[in-house]
Amino acid sequence: MAEPSKTGVARIIFFALGTVVLGFAGGYAASWTGLTRPGTEATVRAYILDHPEILPEAMNRLQAREVAARLAPIRAQVTAPFPGAVLGNPNGSKVVVEFSDFACSYCRHSVAEVDALIASDPQVKVVIRELPILSEQSAAAARMGLAAAEQGRYAAFHHAMYELGPPSPSSITAAAQKAGLDMARAEKIATSKAVETELARNTAIAERLQFNGTPSWVVGEQAFSGAVSRDVLVEALAGKKEE
């Protein structure tokens, strides 16, 4: 995790202040209300120095609240897939959203974990949001992936593309053929306004959620980045958060 900025530190301390106030408000209400502002600040400072372990917890909770606040107004956009760009049960009640790039090695490593999650629970629905940020060929592969989704062949293309390695004109064509696409139709859809709009939407959502790389995930009120195991996704679906 990157070192927090001065503003971030100030916000953490402010959060810690609230924690301390709440902690003292019960058994020490009378003595607490008699403190002056300097006295309060000194008490909080002393508490933090004596209990520095609260800072990571405060940061995690603050980040979780900020993520939930950013996500709430756009949740419907985040979880609504491009038609067909879904793995697992398209009507599943347990939704995982993955922002991915076919050129991303971490996304490739995540394929097996996502497949294991889907195999373990028939209610899992994985919405894939194509986020081609690594190369020009990432965008070409993403477009063909959405064209495969339009033909109801997204899962087949998704797996074939990752199996064939980094995207290139030849690997994209090979993946499309392996997925059984109507190539003339796919090439037309790949350059359509609908696909262009979807990729722009995914970029805007990623920026709104402050995702800087792939894979990135949205599960319930949580948003996080990096290659993760099936167990992490299971815990996220259960609403568990790292402290």
PLY file of the C-alpha trace (Angstrom):
ply
format ascii 1.0
element vertex 243
property float x
property float y
property float z
element edge 242
property int vertex1
property int vertex2
end_header
0.00 0.00 0.00
1.30 3.46 -0.88
2.18 5.83 1.93
-0.80 8.13 2.66
-0.52 11.82 1.85
-0.49 14.48 4.54
-4.15 15.05 3.84
-4.76 11.32 4.20
-2.92 11.25 7.51
-4.96 14.18 8.75
-8.15 12.40 7.79
-6.99 9.24 9.55
-6.25 11.18 12.73
-9.64 12.86 12.49
-11.23 9.43 12.22
-9.16 8.23 15.16
-10.33 11.27 17.11
-13.92 10.20 16.54
-13.05 6.69 17.69
-11.43 7.98 20.86
-14.34 10.32 21.60
-16.80 7.47 21.25
-14.61 5.26 23.41
-14.42 7.79 26.20
-18.03 8.91 25.91
-19.32 5.99 27.93
-17.42 5.49 31.17
-15.61 8.84 31.19
-18.24 11.24 29.92
-18.01 13.58 32.91
-14.25 13.98 32.81
-14.19 14.14 28.99
-16.61 17.06 28.76
-14.36 19.04 31.07
-11.41 18.94 28.69
-10.41 22.01 26.73
-9.59 21.74 23.03
-5.82 21.66 23.68
-6.43 19.05 26.33
-8.52 17.00 23.91
-5.83 17.20 21.21
-3.15 16.17 23.71
-5.26 13.23 24.85
-5.88 12.08 21.28
-2.20 12.45 20.39
-1.19 10.43 23.42
-3.76 7.76 22.61
-2.53 7.43 19.02
1.11 7.23 20.12
0.20 4.55 22.64
-2.01 2.65 20.16
-0.52 3.14 16.66
-2.16 -0.10 15.58
-5.47 1.76 15.19
-4.15 3.73 12.21
-4.23 0.91 9.62
-7.69 -0.07 10.83
-8.82 3.55 10.60
-7.40 3.82 7.07
-9.16 0.63 5.98
-12.49 1.76 7.37
-12.14 5.22 5.88
-11.29 3.76 2.47
-14.25 1.38 2.69
-16.60 4.28 3.42
-15.18 6.32 0.56
-15.53 3.38 -1.85
-19.14 2.84 -0.81
-19.87 6.55 -1.30
-18.32 6.56 -4.80
-20.05 3.35 -5.77
-23.58 4.05 -4.52
-24.65 6.54 -7.25
-23.36 4.37 -10.10
-24.01 0.86 -8.80
-26.60 0.09 -11.49
-24.15 1.09 -14.23
-21.37 -0.98 -12.70
-23.37 -4.19 -12.36
-25.30 -3.97 -15.66
-23.23 -5.90 -18.23
-22.80 -5.28 -21.91
-25.33 -7.82 -23.23
-23.71 -11.22 -23.07
-20.44 -10.16 -21.39
-21.03 -12.42 -18.40
-19.44 -15.55 -16.98
-21.28 -18.03 -14.81
-25.01 -17.72 -14.24
-26.35 -14.68 -16.17
-29.29 -14.58 -13.73
-27.23 -15.27 -10.61
-27.93 -13.41 -7.39
-24.27 -13.14 -6.34
-22.61 -10.55 -8.55
-18.89 -10.05 -9.05
-17.73 -7.31 -11.43
-14.27 -7.65 -12.94
-12.51 -4.91 -14.91
-10.02 -6.72 -17.11
-7.56 -6.33 -19.96
-6.62 -9.26 -22.21
-3.00 -8.07 -22.16
-2.87 -8.18 -18.35
-0.94 -11.14 -16.92
-2.66 -10.75 -13.55
-6.03 -10.97 -15.28
-4.82 -14.18 -16.95
-3.82 -15.61 -13.57
-7.26 -14.70 -12.21
-9.12 -16.78 -14.82
-8.66 -20.04 -12.92
-9.76 -18.45 -9.63
-12.89 -16.98 -11.22
-13.68 -20.32 -12.85
-13.28 -22.05 -9.48
-15.63 -19.52 -7.88
-18.24 -20.10 -10.57
-17.90 -23.88 -10.24
-18.37 -23.66 -6.47
-21.63 -21.69 -6.54
-24.34 -21.79 -9.24
-25.60 -18.37 -8.13
-22.41 -16.53 -9.08
-22.67 -14.04 -11.92
-19.40 -12.46 -13.08
-19.87 -9.27 -15.07
-16.79 -8.54 -17.17
-16.09 -4.90 -17.94
-13.47 -4.66 -20.67
-10.87 -2.07 -19.69
-8.17 -2.10 -22.40
-5.49 0.15 -20.96
-2.23 -1.65 -21.68
-1.86 -1.58 -25.45
-3.50 -0.94 -28.78
-4.01 -4.67 -29.16
-5.77 -4.70 -25.76
-8.45 -2.52 -27.33
-8.71 -4.73 -30.40
-9.15 -7.81 -28.20
-11.72 -6.04 -26.02
-13.73 -5.06 -29.10
-13.70 -8.62 -30.38
-14.70 -9.84 -26.92
-17.76 -7.61 -26.94
-18.52 -8.78 -30.48
-18.37 -12.34 -29.13
-20.77 -11.33 -26.35
-23.21 -10.06 -28.99
-23.18 -13.56 -30.49
-23.61 -15.28 -27.13
-20.03 -16.62 -27.29
-18.33 -14.39 -24.74
-17.14 -17.09 -22.33
-15.63 -19.11 -25.16
-13.74 -16.11 -26.53
-12.69 -14.94 -23.05
-11.04 -18.26 -22.24
-9.54 -18.73 -25.70
-8.02 -15.26 -25.69
-6.31 -15.77 -22.34
-5.13 -19.25 -23.34
-3.50 -17.91 -26.51
-1.34 -15.37 -24.72
-0.93 -11.61 -25.23
-3.32 -10.14 -27.80
-2.07 -9.68 -31.33
-3.89 -9.65 -34.68
-3.20 -13.37 -35.09
-4.14 -14.41 -31.54
-7.34 -12.35 -31.60
-8.40 -13.96 -34.87
-7.48 -17.40 -33.56
-9.49 -16.85 -30.37
-12.49 -15.65 -32.35
-12.33 -18.69 -34.61
-11.89 -21.03 -31.65
-14.97 -19.46 -30.06
-16.92 -20.18 -33.21
-17.73 -16.60 -34.15
-19.31 -15.46 -37.37
-16.28 -13.39 -38.34
-18.00 -10.99 -40.73
-20.64 -10.20 -38.15
-18.04 -9.95 -35.36
-15.89 -7.48 -37.28
-18.92 -5.29 -37.91
-19.98 -5.29 -34.24
-16.39 -4.72 -33.05
-16.36 -1.33 -34.77
-19.92 -0.39 -33.83
-21.08 2.60 -31.82
-22.42 0.25 -29.12
-18.97 -1.20 -28.48
-17.33 2.23 -28.57
-19.85 3.48 -26.02
-19.28 0.48 -23.76
-15.51 0.93 -23.67
-15.89 4.64 -22.94
-18.38 3.82 -20.17
-16.01 1.32 -18.60
-13.18 3.85 -18.61
-15.41 6.46 -16.98
-16.56 4.02 -14.30
-12.99 2.94 -13.57
-11.93 6.56 -13.17
-14.89 7.25 -10.89
-13.90 4.30 -8.69
-10.21 5.31 -8.86
-9.08 2.07 -10.46
-5.60 2.48 -11.89
-5.02 -1.04 -13.16
-6.43 -4.46 -13.90
-7.84 -6.67 -12.70
-10.07 -4.56 -10.49
-13.17 -5.79 -8.76
-16.50 -4.65 -7.37
-18.30 -7.00 -5.02
-21.18 -5.61 -2.98
-19.93 -2.38 -1.41
-16.30 -3.33 -1.82
-13.94 -2.32 -4.62
-10.34 -3.49 -4.84
-7.59 -4.19 -7.33
-5.10 -6.92 -8.07
-5.10 -10.66 -8.69
-7.13 -12.36 -6.00
-7.94 -15.90 -4.97
-11.34 -17.54 -5.03
-11.39 -17.36 -1.23
-11.06 -13.57 -1.30
-13.99 -13.32 -3.70
-16.05 -15.71 -1.56
-15.41 -13.57 1.51
-16.29 -10.41 -0.39
-19.56 -11.96 -1.54
-20.29 -12.84 2.09
-19.76 -9.20 3.02
-16.56 -9.77 4.95
-13.96 -7.03 4.85
-10.30 -7.01 5.73
-9.61 -5.04 8.88
0 1
1 2
2 3
3 4
4 5
5 6
6 7
7 8
8 9
9 10
10 11
11 12
12 13
13 14
14 15
15 16
16 17
17 18
18 19
19 20
20 21
21 22
22 23
23 24
24 25
25 26
26 27
27 28
28 29
29 30
30 31
31 32
32 33
33 34
34 35
35 36
36 37
37 38
38 39
39 40
40 41
41 42
42 43
43 44
44 45
45 46
46 47
47 48
48 49
49 50
50 51
51 52
52 53
53 54
54 55
55 56
56 57
57 58
58 59
59 60
60 61
61 62
62 63
63 64
64 65
65 66
66 67
67 68
68 69
69 70
70 71
71 72
72 73
73 74
74 75
75 76
76 77
77 78
78 79
79 80
80 81
81 82
82 83
83 84
84 85
85 86
86 87
87 88
88 89
89 90
90 91
91 92
92 93
93 94
94 95
95 96
96 97
97 98
98 99
99 100
100 101
101 102
102 103
103 104
104 105
105 106
106 107
107 108
108 109
109 110
110 111
111 112
112 113
113 114
114 115
115 116
116 117
117 118
118 119
119 120
120 121
121 122
122 123
123 124
124 125
125 126
126 127
127 128
128 129
129 130
130 131
131 132
132 133
133 134
134 135
135 136
136 137
137 138
138 139
139 140
140 141
141 142
142 143
143 144
144 145
145 146
146 147
147 148
148 149
149 150
150 151
151 152
152 153
153 154
154 155
155 156
156 157
157 158
158 159
159 160
160 161
161 162
162 163
163 164
164 165
165 166
166 167
167 168
168 169
169 170
170 171
171 172
172 173
173 174
174 175
175 176
176 177
177 178
178 179
179 180
180 181
181 182
182 183
183 184
184 185
185 186
186 187
187 188
188 189
189 190
190 191
191 192
192 193
193 194
194 195
195 196
196 197
197 198
198 199
199 200
200 201
201 202
202 203
203 204
204 205
205 206
206 207
207 208
208 209
209 210
210 211
211 212
212 213
213 214
214 215
215 216
216 217
217 218
218 219
219 220
220 221
221 222
222 223
223 224
224 225
225 226
226 227
227 228
228 229
229 230
230 231
231 232
232 233
233 234
234 235
235 236
236 237
237 238
238 239
239 240
240 241
241 242
